């Protein structure tokens, strides 16, 4: 897929939507946000991964590459299905501040309310859930069993389960577990059905209003996942099932030790033998769920940073060639024109540039990176090509306003000169908010660029500071919990963005 026309969109995690129940969901607030995007003249809503989150609430280390996050299920829609009463909805309303997710309280509530809803399934809903389960046999039974066993053993790391037959997945042990935990497995299938039904309805709503949804696919999966437990032969593991080599990125400008992600690496040689079947299933589901899919860390298909599992940092890794066009040739046989966006950030070597050119996928540029040095770097808007998705920043960066504070004074002045922002005297550039002049100068410059698609994080649309940052790589506290409020969304200058889209033919 290459980008053929000019357009724009907003990066807004589903979890960050406003609402009364502690986290953004797939209900009315999501539909209202879609209406707002339409009024702004936008074409795309980009989200973060929507799989079950890990213990640090990161959507990038999910327990499944296929499942949906039950926390995103809308309780009011469950009530519309006859599964919750008005009093139970009222009791589920969150008393926590509306601008952040308080996961301990959220988890306690959902454990109770979901099980209550499950006890009230009608015969028709039970049939619908069975039909859904039958249609998703390639991942749902294993995911549901993995989730139940993780809860039973109080341990997501399947190599530590106190039953080696289940660790090794012997047929007798699996059959016994499926029989013993039948009801709990059925409950997990109900949650996935509810998520999928609500998601499908929401996507249809978006598409009928001219809004396309860009999903986000992490290239790697967590070791503590149903995928690795069920398919250990596809990953670099030892005889116990523990990773021998793990993923990360080498030291760079942003992190002197690199980033040690810890995900197990793929055995691409094994995957190739069955034409990357697991990956093709994953891509198929993603292209069904979303209009376009951003593949995170795309350069891992060209070459990936392999770090011995015993290392404490990512310093002592090595580059290993990835499957490159052999993988994408197979993908295009199954999906001739896939709507894929390549997150090609990081080291731009010849092989990565060639792979992107050979696939025809649009790459990414981050305007915040444009002014961190004096070089004529690839993130400066005058260097963008049409087949590019250009961002002010992403979920891993500081907000635009926060970045102004992070810049060295000379780099900040370079940025303002570039964007024609002349009101930087007496620190006027520090003014944030929905009408922030300095943020607007950046955004206007981005919209003027040749890049056919421009995406703004919701924090930059609103001119928010660094206290609303979504994630800071290399840290584990205060990430993934940011939420918008209804008031914050209502103050967006819809007319200004609509004019900007018309003015620059987006």
VEXLOTI-64614 format. One line per field, with one value per residue (C-alpha): residue number from 1; residue in one letter; x, y, z. Coordinates in Angstrom, 2 decimals. Layout:
N
pafi = NUM, ...
fipa = a, ...
c1 = X, ...
c2 = Y, ...
c3 = Z, ...
This chain:
506
pafi = 1, 2, 3, 4, 5, 6, 7, 8, 9, 10, 11, 12, 13, 14, 15, 16, 17, 18, 19, 20, 21, 22, 23, 24, 25, 26, 27, 28, 29, 30, 31, 32, 33, 34, 35, 36, 37, 38, 39, 40, 41, 42, 43, 44, 45, 46, 47, 48, 49, 50, 51, 52, 53, 54, 55, 56, 57, 58, 59, 60, 61, 62, 63, 64, 65, 66, 67, 68, 69, 70, 71, 72, 73, 74, 75, 76, 77, 78, 79, 80, 81, 82, 83, 84, 85, 86, 87, 88, 89, 90, 91, 92, 93, 94, 95, 96, 97, 98, 99, 100, 101, 102, 103, 104, 105, 106, 107, 108, 109, 110, 111, 112, 113, 114, 115, 116, 117, 118, 119, 120, 121, 122, 123, 124, 125, 126, 127, 128, 129, 130, 131, 132, 133, 134, 135, 136, 137, 138, 139, 140, 141, 142, 143, 144, 145, 146, 147, 148, 149, 150, 151, 152, 153, 154, 155, 156, 157, 158, 159, 160, 161, 162, 163, 164, 165, 166, 167, 168, 169, 170, 171, 172, 173, 174, 175, 176, 177, 178, 179, 180, 181, 182, 183, 184, 185, 186, 187, 188, 189, 190, 191, 192, 193, 194, 195, 196, 197, 198, 199, 200, 201, 202, 203, 204, 205, 206, 207, 208, 209, 210, 211, 212, 213, 214, 215, 216, 217, 218, 219, 220, 221, 222, 223, 224, 225, 226, 227, 228, 229, 230, 231, 232, 233, 234, 235, 236, 237, 238, 239, 240, 241, 242, 243, 244, 245, 246, 247, 248, 249, 250, 251, 252, 253, 254, 255, 256, 257, 258, 259, 260, 261, 262, 263, 264, 265, 266, 267, 268, 269, 270, 271, 272, 273, 274, 275, 276, 277, 278, 279, 280, 281, 282, 283, 284, 285, 286, 287, 288, 289, 290, 291, 292, 293, 294, 295, 296, 297, 298, 299, 300, 301, 302, 303, 304, 305, 306, 307, 308, 309, 310, 311, 312, 313, 314, 315, 316, 317, 318, 319, 320, 321, 322, 323, 324, 325, 326, 327, 328, 329, 330, 331, 332, 333, 334, 335, 336, 337, 338, 339, 340, 341, 342, 343, 344, 345, 346, 347, 348, 349, 350, 351, 352, 353, 354, 355, 356, 357, 358, 359, 360, 361, 362, 363, 364, 365, 366, 367, 368, 369, 370, 371, 372, 373, 374, 375, 376, 377, 378, 379, 380, 381, 382, 383, 384, 385, 386, 387, 388, 389, 390, 391, 392, 393, 394, 395, 396, 397, 398, 399, 400, 401, 402, 403, 404, 405, 406, 407, 408, 409, 410, 411, 412, 413, 414, 415, 416, 417, 418, 419, 420, 421, 422, 423, 424, 425, 426, 427, 428, 429, 430, 431, 432, 433, 434, 435, 436, 437, 438, 439, 440, 441, 442, 443, 444, 445, 446, 447, 448, 449, 450, 451, 452, 453, 454, 455, 456, 457, 458, 459, 460, 461, 462, 463, 464, 465, 466, 467, 468, 469, 470, 471, 472, 473, 474, 475, 476, 477, 478, 479, 480, 481, 482, 483, 484, 485, 486, 487, 488, 489, 490, 491, 492, 493, 494, 495, 496, 497, 498, 499, 500, 501, 502, 503, 504, 505, 506
fipa = x, x, x, x, x, x, x, x, x, x, x, x, x, x, x, x, x, x, x, x, x, x, x, x, x, x, x, x, x, x, x, x, x, x, x, x, x, x, x, x, x, x, x, x, x, x, x, x, x, x, x, x, x, x, x, x, x, x, x, x, x, x, x, x, x, x, x, x, x, x, x, x, x, x, x, x, x, x, x, x, x, x, x, x, x, x, x, x, x, x, x, x, x, x, x, x, x, x, x, x, x, x, x, x, x, x, x, x, x, x, x, x, x, x, x, x, x, x, x, x, x, x, x, x, x, x, x, x, x, x, x, x, x, x, x, x, x, x, x, x, x, x, x, x, x, x, x, x, x, x, x, x, x, x, x, x, x, x, x, x, x, x, x, x, x, x, x, x, x, x, x, x, x, x, x, x, x, x, x, x, x, x, x, x, x, x, x, x, x, x, x, x, x, x, x, x, x, x, x, x, x, x, x, x, x, x, x, x, x, x, x, x, x, x, x, x, x, x, x, x, x, x, x, x, x, x, x, x, x, x, x, x, x, x, x, x, x, x, x, x, x, x, x, x, x, x, x, x, x, x, x, x, x, x, x, x, x, x, x, x, x, x, x, x, x, x, x, x, x, x, x, x, x, x, x, x, x, x, x, x, x, x, x, x, x, x, x, x, x, x, x, x, x, x, x, x, x, x, x, x, x, x, x, x, x, x, x, x, x, x, x, x, x, x, x, x, x, x, x, x, x, x, x, x, x, x, x, x, x, x, x, x, x, x, x, x, x, x, x, x, x, x, x, x, x, x, x, x, x, x, x, x, x, x, x, x, x, x, x, x, x, x, x, x, x, x, x, x, x, x, x, x, x, x, x, x, x, x, x, x, x, x, x, x, x, x, x, x, x, x, x, x, x, x, x, x, x, x, x, x, x, x, x, x, x, x, x, x, x, x, x, x, x, x, x, x, x, x, x, x, x, x, x, x, x, x, x, x, x, x, x, x, x, x, x, x, x, x, x, x, x, x, x, x, x, x, x, x, x, x, x, x, x, x, x, x, x, x, x, x, x, x, x, x, x, x, x, x, x, x, x, x, x, x, x, x, x, x, x, x, x, x, x, x, x, x, x, x, x, x, x, x, x, x, x, x, x, x, x, x, x, x, x, x, x, x
c1 = 0.00, 1.20, -0.54, -2.27, -4.09, -3.56, -5.28, -4.88, -5.79, -5.43, -3.62, -5.91, -5.66, -9.07, -8.11, -7.57, -11.13, -13.24, -16.05, -17.54, -16.15, -12.43, -11.09, -11.97, -14.24, -15.85, -19.14, -20.74, -17.62, -15.77, -18.61, -18.60, -14.85, -15.42, -18.01, -15.47, -12.84, -15.36, -16.12, -12.38, -12.07, -9.87, -9.88, -8.08, -8.25, -5.03, -5.07, -2.50, -2.51, -5.76, -4.63, -4.71, -2.11, 0.78, 1.47, 2.84, -0.29, 1.73, -0.23, 3.07, 3.70, 0.32, -0.63, -1.99, -1.33, -4.98, -7.19, -8.86, -8.47, -11.57, -11.09, -12.17, -15.59, -18.31, -20.51, -23.45, -23.58, -23.58, -26.55, -28.26, -27.82, -29.71, -26.64, -26.36, -28.94, -29.03, -28.01, -25.05, -23.95, -24.20, -22.11, -19.43, -18.92, -15.41, -14.73, -11.12, -9.91, -11.05, -7.66, -5.90, -6.54, -6.33, -5.85, -6.17, -9.67, -10.57, -9.46, -11.46, -14.62, -14.38, -13.66, -17.01, -19.14, -18.03, -18.75, -22.15, -22.92, -21.78, -24.38, -27.20, -26.44, -29.55, -29.79, -29.29, -26.15, -24.78, -25.33, -23.68, -20.67, -20.40, -20.54, -17.82, -15.67, -16.10, -15.01, -11.85, -10.50, -7.03, -6.37, -9.33, -9.33, -5.61, -5.79, -8.75, -7.02, -3.74, -5.57, -7.38, -4.20, -2.30, -4.97, -5.00, -1.22, -1.06, 1.70, 1.69, 5.14, 4.08, 7.58, 6.96, 3.62, 3.57, 2.63, 5.28, 2.76, 0.95, 4.24, 5.05, 1.43, 0.99, -2.36, -3.67, -2.86, -4.51, -7.64, -7.92, -7.45, -10.08, -12.53, -11.69, -11.84, -14.61, -16.70, -13.76, -12.71, -16.25, -16.13, -12.97, -14.61, -17.57, -15.25, -13.60, -17.00, -18.20, -15.06, -15.21, -18.91, -18.49, -15.38, -17.05, -20.00, -17.69, -15.60, -18.75, -19.86, -16.50, -16.45, -19.97, -18.79, -15.73, -13.28, -10.77, -9.08, -5.33, -4.45, -1.03, 0.77, 3.86, 6.38, 7.19, 5.01, 5.59, 7.20, 4.34, 1.75, -0.51, 1.33, 4.72, 3.23, 1.33, 4.06, 7.43, 9.01, 8.62, 10.78, 14.39, 13.88, 15.88, 14.57, 12.80, 10.97, 13.00, 14.34, 17.96, 18.07, 15.76, 14.71, 15.78, 17.54, 21.17, 22.38, 21.43, 20.93, 17.98, 19.29, 22.97, 22.28, 19.83, 16.45, 16.17, 12.61, 13.03, 10.66, 11.71, 13.00, 11.46, 12.96, 12.46, 14.01, 11.28, 8.53, 9.64, 9.05, 5.27, 5.14, 4.96, 1.53, 1.31, 2.16, -0.32, -3.10, -2.02, -1.98, -5.35, -7.00, -5.42, -6.52, -10.02, -10.17, -8.58, -8.58, -4.82, -2.16, 1.00, 3.66, 5.85, 9.65, 9.39, 13.16, 13.18, 12.14, 15.31, 17.68, 16.99, 19.06, 19.63, 20.72, 21.71, 18.96, 21.43, 22.36, 21.08, 21.18, 20.93, 24.54, 25.99, 23.75, 24.33, 22.50, 20.99, 19.42, 15.60, 13.41, 13.13, 11.28, 10.90, 8.33, 6.58, 6.44, 4.51, 2.34, 1.42, 0.44, -2.18, -2.99, -2.25, -2.63, -2.32, -2.96, 0.33, 2.29, 5.93, 7.33, 10.83, 12.36, 15.86, 18.99, 18.27, 20.69, 20.69, 18.87, 15.99, 15.60, 15.57, 13.02, 10.69, 11.09, 10.49, 7.32, 5.96, 4.73, 4.74, 7.32, 7.19, 8.77, 8.64, 8.81, 9.97, 13.17, 13.84, 15.52, 17.58, 20.73, 21.92, 21.89, 19.62, 17.99, 15.18, 12.64, 12.70, 9.43, 11.14, 12.65, 9.34, 8.14, 4.48, 4.42, 5.07, 3.08, 4.32, 3.76, 4.40, 5.33, 4.23, 3.17, 6.86, 7.80, 7.17, 4.25, 4.93, 4.77, 6.91, 9.46, 9.84, 11.01, 13.33, 15.13, 18.39, 17.78, 19.56, 17.60, 14.35, 15.14, 16.03, 12.66, 10.74, 12.63, 11.83, 8.12, 7.94, 7.00, 8.14, 6.43, 9.03, 10.05, 9.69, 8.93, 5.60, 6.34, 5.58, 1.86, 0.04, -3.59, -5.97, -4.93, -1.19, 0.51, 3.82, 2.11, -0.05, 3.01, 4.47, 1.21, 0.67, 4.18, 3.50, 0.24, 2.05, 4.53, 4.48, 3.64, 0.30, -0.77, -0.26, -1.12, -1.27, -1.38, -4.45, -2.17, -0.70, -4.15, -4.92, -1.52, -0.89, 2.40, 4.69, 2.44, 0.14, 2.84, 1.65, 4.91, 8.57, 10.64, 12.92, 10.65, 7.84, 5.90, 3.12, 2.98, -0.13, -2.54, -3.27, -6.91, -8.69, -11.64, -14.91, -14.10, -10.68, -12.21, -15.01, -12.45, -10.76, -10.92, -12.79, -13.09, -9.34, -8.51, -11.27, -9.85, -6.31, -7.44, -9.23, -6.37, -3.74, -6.03, -6.14
c2 = 0.00, 3.49, 6.72, 8.25, 11.26, 13.88, 13.39, 13.76, 12.01, 11.89, 9.39, 8.61, 5.35, 3.80, 3.58, 7.37, 8.23, 9.96, 8.21, 7.38, 3.90, 4.37, 3.76, 4.58, 1.99, 1.02, 2.75, 6.17, 8.22, 6.48, 7.29, 10.91, 11.09, 9.76, 12.50, 15.08, 13.75, 14.05, 17.66, 18.45, 17.24, 14.29, 10.92, 8.67, 7.63, 5.91, 3.81, 1.89, -1.93, -3.23, -6.60, -7.56, -5.47, -6.73, -6.09, -2.64, -1.98, -1.82, -2.73, -3.61, -6.74, -8.41, -11.93, -12.47, -11.26, -11.98, -11.24, -7.96, -6.13, -6.85, -3.57, -1.77, -3.48, -0.88, -1.61, 0.43, -1.74, -4.83, -3.27, -2.76, -6.51, -7.14, -8.30, -5.48, -3.43, 0.35, 0.04, -2.15, 0.39, 3.15, 1.13, 0.65, 4.37, 5.39, 7.82, 8.26, 11.44, 11.40, 12.24, 8.97, 5.23, 3.69, 0.07, -1.56, -0.12, -0.88, -4.51, -5.10, -3.71, -5.57, -8.92, -8.59, -7.00, -9.18, -12.37, -11.01, -10.27, -13.76, -15.39, -13.69, -14.84, -15.60, -18.73, -16.59, -14.99, -18.41, -19.55, -16.41, -16.96, -20.58, -19.50, -16.92, -19.54, -21.97, -19.26, -18.48, -21.95, -21.00, -18.85, -18.47, -21.89, -21.67, -18.07, -18.76, -21.81, -19.90, -17.08, -19.49, -21.43, -18.21, -17.28, -20.78, -20.88, -17.14, -16.90, -15.62, -17.12, -20.55, -22.00, -21.59, -23.39, -26.18, -28.77, -29.77, -31.60, -28.30, -26.49, -29.04, -29.07, -32.85, -33.86, -35.60, -32.65, -30.20, -32.33, -32.67, -28.92, -28.05, -30.37, -29.22, -25.49, -25.59, -22.87, -20.49, -21.03, -20.26, -17.03, -15.93, -16.72, -14.55, -11.61, -11.97, -12.23, -9.08, -7.18, -8.30, -7.54, -4.05, -3.39, -4.46, -2.17, 0.75, 0.23, 0.15, 3.41, 5.02, 3.85, 5.08, 8.54, 8.53, 7.73, 4.91, 3.28, 2.65, -0.23, -0.82, -4.16, -4.75, -6.77, -8.93, -10.76, -11.23, -14.42, -14.56, -15.02, -17.70, -17.38, -18.44, -21.13, -22.65, -22.26, -22.54, -23.97, -20.56, -18.72, -18.80, -20.74, -23.27, -26.70, -25.19, -22.71, -19.68, -17.19, -17.56, -14.31, -11.33, -8.21, -4.62, -1.75, -0.63, 2.52, 5.76, 9.48, 8.85, 5.98, 5.25, 1.62, 1.02, -0.49, -4.07, -5.12, -8.75, -10.26, -13.66, -13.50, -15.40, -18.46, -17.09, -20.20, -22.36, -19.92, -19.89, -23.64, -23.24, -19.91, -17.85, -19.30, -17.85, -14.39, -14.66, -15.44, -12.46, -10.12, -11.42, -10.65, -7.21, -6.29, -7.47, -5.43, -2.25, -0.28, 0.10, -1.38, 0.26, -2.39, -1.30, -1.65, -2.52, -2.53, -5.85, -7.47, -6.10, -6.73, -7.08, -6.43, -9.74, -9.63, -12.68, -13.23, -13.03, -9.38, -6.55, -3.89, -3.89, -2.83, -6.25, -7.26, -7.88, -7.24, -10.35, -10.33, -10.59, -12.33, -9.16, -9.49, -13.26, -12.54, -9.72, -11.61, -14.30, -11.67, -10.05, -13.43, -13.67, -9.95, -8.28, -4.67, -4.66, -1.39, -1.41, 1.52, 0.77, 2.22, 2.52, 4.72, 4.08, 3.26, 3.98, 1.65, 0.64, -2.65, -0.99, 1.73, -0.92, -3.07, -0.12, 0.75, -2.86, -3.21, 0.19, 0.75, 4.31, 5.01, 7.40, 10.72, 12.50, 16.29, 16.55, 14.76, 17.32, 19.88, 17.83, 18.55, 20.91, 18.29, 18.28, 15.19, 13.06, 14.36, 17.94, 18.50, 19.70, 16.21, 14.32, 12.37, 11.92, 8.26, 9.20, 9.31, 12.37, 12.83, 15.69, 12.94, 9.46, 7.67, 7.18, 10.87, 13.88, 16.05, 18.86, 21.52, 19.37, 18.95, 22.73, 22.71, 19.74, 21.41, 23.24, 26.99, 27.08, 24.06, 25.57, 28.82, 26.81, 25.08, 28.33, 29.99, 27.00, 27.21, 30.99, 31.41, 34.92, 35.41, 33.53, 36.70, 36.76, 33.01, 33.42, 30.06, 28.40, 29.13, 25.86, 24.88, 24.42, 27.70, 27.52, 29.75, 27.82, 24.43, 25.78, 26.99, 23.48, 21.84, 24.22, 23.47, 19.75, 20.10, 22.08, 19.24, 16.88, 13.90, 12.53, 11.61, 13.69, 12.29, 14.36, 12.81, 14.07, 15.81, 17.96, 18.73, 20.15, 21.79, 19.78, 19.58, 16.75, 15.74, 14.13, 12.03, 8.50, 6.57, 7.15, 4.22, 2.59, 3.45, 1.47, 4.05, 6.39, 5.03, 4.10, 5.75, 9.12, 9.94, 12.81, 14.46, 15.40, 19.06, 18.67, 17.20, 19.79, 22.63, 21.40, 24.16, 22.08, 25.00, 25.67, 22.06, 21.90, 25.02, 23.60, 20.41, 22.38, 24.85, 22.15, 19.79, 17.11
c3 = 0.00, -0.80, 0.20, -2.82, -1.36, 1.34, 4.69, 8.43, 11.66, 15.42, 17.63, 20.55, 22.54, 23.20, 26.87, 26.95, 25.95, 28.61, 30.44, 33.80, 34.37, 34.94, 31.41, 27.82, 26.21, 22.91, 23.67, 23.24, 24.06, 21.22, 18.84, 19.99, 19.33, 15.81, 15.27, 16.42, 14.01, 11.20, 12.17, 12.22, 8.63, 9.61, 7.86, 10.36, 13.98, 15.03, 18.20, 20.25, 20.45, 21.96, 23.34, 27.04, 28.87, 31.00, 34.70, 33.83, 31.74, 28.51, 25.37, 23.69, 25.82, 25.62, 26.67, 23.15, 19.61, 18.75, 21.78, 22.72, 26.02, 28.17, 30.06, 26.87, 26.92, 27.44, 30.45, 29.18, 26.06, 28.29, 30.05, 26.68, 26.11, 29.36, 31.31, 33.88, 35.76, 36.12, 39.77, 38.86, 36.26, 38.83, 41.29, 38.63, 38.07, 38.99, 41.82, 40.68, 38.94, 35.29, 33.76, 34.66, 34.83, 38.31, 37.41, 40.88, 41.31, 37.69, 37.98, 41.18, 39.64, 36.34, 38.00, 39.76, 37.07, 34.16, 36.09, 37.04, 33.39, 32.42, 34.72, 32.77, 29.24, 27.23, 25.11, 22.00, 23.40, 24.37, 20.79, 19.42, 21.68, 20.57, 16.92, 17.63, 19.35, 16.45, 14.01, 16.00, 16.75, 15.56, 18.66, 21.07, 22.85, 23.57, 24.73, 27.02, 28.52, 28.98, 30.77, 33.09, 33.91, 34.58, 37.11, 38.60, 39.09, 39.96, 37.37, 33.77, 33.13, 31.93, 32.48, 36.23, 36.39, 38.96, 36.35, 33.83, 31.66, 31.11, 30.55, 27.82, 26.61, 26.61, 25.04, 28.16, 30.41, 28.01, 27.69, 31.47, 31.98, 29.35, 31.11, 34.63, 33.82, 31.24, 32.90, 33.40, 29.77, 28.62, 30.65, 28.84, 25.50, 26.54, 27.21, 23.80, 22.11, 23.89, 22.93, 19.30, 18.89, 20.35, 18.28, 15.02, 15.72, 16.48, 13.34, 11.21, 12.85, 12.03, 8.42, 7.72, 8.82, 6.61, 9.41, 8.94, 11.91, 12.01, 14.33, 15.88, 15.76, 17.94, 15.93, 18.97, 21.48, 25.20, 26.49, 29.01, 26.30, 24.90, 21.59, 22.96, 25.22, 22.28, 19.65, 21.44, 18.28, 16.61, 19.17, 20.36, 23.61, 25.59, 26.66, 29.66, 27.42, 28.52, 25.94, 24.89, 22.90, 23.41, 21.53, 22.00, 20.27, 20.60, 22.39, 20.65, 21.19, 23.49, 25.63, 26.34, 27.26, 24.45, 25.21, 26.45, 25.63, 26.67, 24.09, 22.72, 19.16, 16.27, 14.63, 11.16, 9.60, 11.18, 10.26, 6.64, 6.29, 6.61, 4.74, 7.94, 8.75, 12.29, 10.99, 8.14, 10.64, 12.69, 9.69, 8.50, 11.84, 11.99, 8.48, 9.37, 12.56, 11.19, 7.94, 8.11, 10.41, 11.69, 12.28, 15.16, 14.78, 11.11, 10.80, 12.65, 9.36, 7.76, 10.68, 14.40, 17.52, 19.29, 22.93, 25.03, 27.59, 30.50, 29.71, 31.92, 29.18, 25.39, 24.91, 24.11, 21.26, 17.57, 14.33, 12.76, 9.27, 9.26, 6.66, 4.55, 1.21, 1.54, 4.26, 2.41, -0.86, 0.98, 2.66, -0.65, -2.08, 0.67, 0.86, -2.49, -1.33, 2.46, 4.29, 6.21, 7.64, 8.46, 11.67, 10.22, 12.93, 14.21, 12.24, 8.57, 6.80, 3.14, 3.71, 5.58, 2.96, 0.22, 2.05, 2.46, -1.21, -2.30, -0.22, -1.19, 2.37, 3.71, 6.40, 9.35, 10.26, 13.62, 13.49, 17.11, 16.03, 13.29, 15.53, 17.97, 15.92, 13.20, 10.47, 7.45, 8.91, 7.50, 10.04, 8.72, 6.85, 3.66, 3.36, 3.52, 0.51, -0.37, 0.70, 4.33, 7.57, 9.45, 13.17, 15.55, 18.04, 19.08, 22.27, 23.15, 22.86, 25.02, 23.97, 21.52, 24.23, 26.52, 23.73, 23.43, 27.05, 26.37, 23.45, 24.06, 23.55, 20.19, 18.92, 20.13, 18.30, 15.17, 15.39, 15.82, 12.95, 10.75, 11.57, 11.24, 14.88, 15.87, 19.22, 21.26, 23.14, 26.92, 26.93, 25.15, 23.54, 26.88, 26.54, 26.02, 25.69, 22.80, 21.14, 21.89, 19.26, 19.35, 18.98, 16.17, 14.28, 14.42, 13.42, 10.50, 9.22, 9.47, 7.54, 4.82, 4.23, 1.26, 3.50, 2.36, 5.90, 9.04, 12.50, 15.68, 19.17, 21.01, 23.54, 20.75, 19.35, 22.80, 23.45, 26.61, 28.51, 29.55, 32.47, 29.88, 28.25, 27.44, 27.87, 28.66, 27.33, 29.88, 32.82, 34.42, 36.47, 35.39, 31.84, 29.81, 32.25, 30.61, 29.83, 28.16, 29.86, 28.21, 28.80, 27.18, 24.05, 23.96, 23.87, 20.68, 18.07, 15.52, 13.08, 13.07, 12.24, 9.64, 8.00, 8.14, 6.41, 3.69, 3.25, 2.72, 0.82, 3.51
